[in-house]
């Protein structure tokens, strides 16, 4: 289970952020993939053109769940239980891609969301399991670029096409169209304080500021996380530069971050936010924030990396909470 959102600050810089919520320990870390890589995916080999950095892991080949490429295209894969539908095999005129390999293929081959709208018609997502989990993972995807163009890919049938995301937020099941309709239920929520009225001559006492958000759901289901993220994103005070934007994104994700133990699955395991990933689309930078260290750990794509490096580079995360002693 995960939540993602896009954001544009007052300088016009664009960002894509996400929580990675899962029960099984994924063990991902920042990885830079150079240009011109042949990847032996689980549905067959494919080649990348562009360099990118994101959260991944080497499982016989590199698998990525989110990241940003050299053109500033950002991508994130989120769970889509009960709704994702994949073909058993790709037609002869299309490249077959396993669902867990799609993020790497997109970041390695598309320059923008507009570019991806054309490219996505040349591939077919096929039902292939990922070795780490032993299952075919049900996924949907959110993409955004430095122009602010944002779209979602939901493989609910064999025809792949991008769907406009007008609020720049995505969570898990059901489909995006359902979440957007569900927003109507909460369309009266505001950041202002609503006045209380007297009843039968009895003067009501205030419960304090925040009454404009009475009724906003507070649980960890996908619909509730979607509504909270849209609300907080809409009413948050705008930021001007990258440091203040990163700080705001951390606070926005706080609203949907899941601590260990508060969301249990039927088998007793705990879905929790294993990490939070942030993509600076204009700066071509990836930030990762693991559960046990709230300090942002950053990798920026440089021109030297793109021109000189030809093998993937892994960046081990520091798993230690930083405390600054003032005395």
Secondary structure, DSSP 8 states (H G I E B T S, - for coil): -EEEEEEE-TTS-EEEEEEEEESS----EEEEE-SS-EEEETTEEEE--S-EEEEEEESSSEEEEEEEETT--EEEEEE-TTT---BSS--TTSEEEEGGGHHHHHHHH-SSHHHHHHHGGGEEEE---BTTTTB---EEEEEE-TT--EEEEE-SSS---EEE-TT-EE-SSS-HHHHHHHGGGGTT--SS------BTTB------S-GGGTT---SSSHHHHHHHHHHHHHHS----SHHHHHHHHHHHHHTT---TTSSB-TTS-B-EEEEEEEEETTTTEEEEEETT--S-EEEE--HHHHHH--S-EEE------------
